[in-house]
Amino acid sequence: MVPAESSGFLGALTGAERAALAGLGASREFDRGATVFHQREDSDRVVVVRAGRVKISTVTGEGREVVLAFRGPGDLLGEQSAIDGEPRSATVTALEPVEALVVAASDFRGFLQAHPRAALVLLEMLSRRLRDADRKRVGFAGSDTVGRVAARLVELSAAHGEPGADGLEITLPLSQEELAGWTGASREAVGKALHQMRALGWIRTQRRRIVVLDLEALRSRAVL
């Protein structure tokens, strides 16, 4: 497991900044499946993930879940609502047991005022996330389901892939429904795309488990 201090928002802070932030918060644990934040609830805290991974999602007016992102150790959650005071725009769910630092929104804003370098780190992080969202939006508009699924598998391989005896195992426990919600396609369409990739020898799948056998083939098919 990658230490939280070496990755994400936390990894971009100095030792003194990390200590100052830790001094403002309290440790908390979330069980697998627990909700860290609810969509549309008022903002009263930010969360820094120290261990474990979470899913960020929203629900459409038709009741369909759309997966926006996955976050892990070192990542900051709830920062937008803490800054602008608006209700939560998404729900955050623990995909596995999570250890976190919870900081009151008012204390987090005070931390940014007292540590302008950390505020710049946050601004850069938000800018990267916005660019990534724009890139995905363009990719979704110009790609079929196979291309979108391939792109997400390439992304998962980079962030959550571990080399094994016969391929790169994606360690994030992701269901087919969640993969569909992340690619903006139906579960049936994603199932067909995965079936095609298995037939081509690009991947092997089991329940909540994907092993990438031919990463270059996925890259060549992906719209990134």
C-alpha positions in Angstrom: 0.0 0.0 0.0 1.3 3.5 -0.9 1.7 5.6 2.3 -0.8 8.5 2.4 2.1 10.9 3.1 3.6 10.1 -0.3 0.6 10.6 -2.5 -2.3 12.9 -3.3 -3.0 16.2 -1.6 -1.2 15.0 1.6 1.9 14.0 -0.4 2.2 17.5 -1.9 2.3 19.1 1.5 5.5 19.8 3.5 6.0 17.9 6.8 5.1 21.0 8.7 1.9 21.5 6.7 0.9 17.9 7.2 1.5 18.2 11.0 -0.5 21.4 11.2 -3.4 19.8 9.3 -3.3 16.7 11.4 -3.5 18.8 14.6 -6.8 20.3 13.4 -8.6 17.0 12.9 -9.6 13.7 14.4 -9.1 10.1 13.1 -12.1 8.1 12.0 -12.6 4.7 10.4 -15.3 3.8 7.9 -16.3 0.2 7.1 -16.6 -1.1 3.6 -19.8 0.1 2.1 -20.2 3.0 4.6 -21.1 6.5 3.3 -18.5 9.1 4.0 -20.6 12.0 2.5 -24.1 12.1 1.2 -25.0 14.0 -2.0 -26.9 17.3 -1.2 -26.0 17.3 2.5 -24.6 20.5 4.0 -20.8 20.8 4.2 -19.3 20.7 7.6 -16.0 18.8 7.2 -13.3 17.7 4.8 -11.8 14.2 4.9 -8.2 13.1 4.1 -7.9 9.5 3.2 -5.1 7.8 5.1 -5.8 4.2 4.0 -8.4 2.5 1.8 -10.2 3.6 -1.3 -13.5 5.3 -1.9 -16.0 5.8 -4.8 -17.3 9.3 -5.7 -20.7 9.2 -7.4 -23.9 11.1 -8.1 -27.5 10.0 -8.9 -29.3 11.4 -11.9 -33.0 12.5 -11.8 -33.9 9.1 -13.2 -32.2 7.4 -10.3 -29.1 6.1 -12.2 -25.7 6.2 -10.5 -23.0 8.0 -12.3 -19.4 7.3 -11.0 -17.3 10.4 -11.1 -14.0 9.1 -9.6 -12.1 6.9 -7.2 -9.8 8.2 -4.5 -7.3 6.6 -2.2 -4.6 7.3 0.4 -3.5 10.9 0.5 -6.5 12.2 -1.3 -8.7 15.1 -0.1 -12.5 14.8 -0.1 -15.2 17.5 0.3 -12.9 20.4 -0.4 -15.2 22.2 -2.9 -18.2 22.3 -0.5 -15.9 23.4 2.3 -14.6 26.3 0.3 -17.8 27.5 -1.4 -20.3 26.5 1.3 -22.6 24.8 -1.2 -24.2 21.4 -0.5 -22.3 18.2 -1.4 -22.4 17.6 -5.2 -21.7 13.8 -4.8 -21.8 10.9 -2.5 -18.6 9.3 -1.2 -18.7 5.5 -0.4 -16.0 3.4 1.1 -15.0 0.5 -1.3 -12.9 -1.1 1.5 -12.2 -0.3 5.1 -11.0 3.4 5.2 -8.9 5.2 7.8 -9.2 9.0 7.5 -8.5 12.3 9.1 -11.6 14.5 9.5 -11.2 18.2 9.7 -14.0 20.7 10.3 -14.7 22.9 7.2 -14.0 26.1 9.1 -10.7 24.8 10.4 -9.7 23.7 6.9 -10.4 27.2 5.6 -8.3 28.6 8.4 -5.5 26.1 7.6 -5.5 27.4 3.9 -5.4 31.0 5.1 -2.4 30.3 7.4 -0.6 28.1 4.8 -0.8 29.8 1.4 1.5 27.3 -0.2 -1.0 24.5 0.7 -3.8 26.7 -0.8 -1.8 26.7 -4.1 -1.4 23.0 -3.9 -5.2 22.7 -3.6 -5.7 25.0 -6.5 -3.4 23.0 -8.7 -5.2 19.8 -7.7 -8.6 21.2 -8.5 -7.3 22.4 -11.9 -6.0 18.9 -12.7 -9.3 17.4 -11.8 -11.2 19.9 -14.0 -8.9 19.1 -17.0 -9.4 15.4 -16.4 -13.2 15.9 -16.3 -13.0 17.8 -19.6 -10.9 15.2 -21.2 -13.3 12.4 -20.2 -16.2 14.4 -21.5 -14.6 14.8 -24.9 -13.7 11.1 -24.9 -17.2 10.1 -24.1 -18.6 12.1 -27.0 -16.2 10.7 -29.5 -15.9 7.0 -28.5 -17.9 3.8 -28.5 -18.4 1.7 -25.3 -15.4 -0.5 -26.0 -13.1 2.6 -26.3 -14.5 4.1 -23.1 -14.1 0.8 -21.2 -10.6 0.4 -22.5 -9.7 3.9 -21.4 -11.0 3.3 -17.9 -9.1 0.0 -17.7 -5.9 1.8 -18.7 -6.5 4.4 -16.0 -7.3 1.7 -13.4 -4.1 -0.2 -14.4 -2.0 2.9 -13.8 -3.6 3.8 -10.4 -4.5 0.4 -9.0 -2.6 -2.2 -11.0 -0.3 -4.7 -9.4 1.9 -7.0 -11.5 1.1 -10.7 -11.2 2.3 -14.0 -12.7 0.2 -13.6 -15.9 -0.8 -9.9 -16.1 -1.6 -6.7 -14.3 -4.3 -7.2 -11.6 -6.5 -4.2 -10.9 -6.9 -4.3 -7.1 -9.8 -1.9 -6.9 -12.9 -4.0 -6.0 -15.1 -2.7 -8.8 -18.4 -4.1 -9.9 -19.7 -4.2 -13.5 -22.4 -1.7 -12.5 -19.8 0.7 -11.1 -17.7 0.4 -14.2 -20.8 1.1 -16.3 -21.6 4.2 -14.2 -18.0 5.4 -14.7 -18.0 4.9 -18.5 -21.5 6.5 -19.0 -22.9 3.3 -20.6 -25.4 0.7 -19.7 -24.4 -2.4 -17.7 -25.4 -4.5 -20.7 -23.1 -2.5 -23.1 -20.2 -2.7 -20.7 -20.8 -6.5 -20.3 -20.5 -6.9 -24.1 -17.4 -4.8 -24.2 -15.7 -6.9 -21.5 -16.8 -10.0 -23.3 -15.2 -8.8 -26.5 -12.0 -7.9 -24.6 -11.9 -11.3 -23.0 -12.3 -13.0 -26.4 -9.4 -11.0 -27.8 -7.2 -12.0 -24.9 -6.8 -8.5 -23.5 -8.3 -9.2 -20.1 -9.5 -11.9 -17.7 -12.4 -11.2 -15.3 -14.0 -12.7 -12.3 -16.4 -11.2 -9.8 -15.0 -7.8 -8.9 -11.7 -8.8 -10.3 -10.0 -7.8 -13.6 -6.6 -8.9 -14.8 -5.1 -7.0 -17.7 -3.3 -9.3 -20.1 -2.5 -6.9 -22.9 -2.2 -3.3 -21.7 -0.9 -2.1 -25.1 -3.9 -3.4 -26.9 -6.1 -1.6 -24.4 -4.1 1.6 -24.9 -4.4 1.4 -28.7 -8.2 1.0 -28.4 -8.7 3.6 -25.7 -9.8 7.2 -26.1 -7.7 8.9 -23.3 
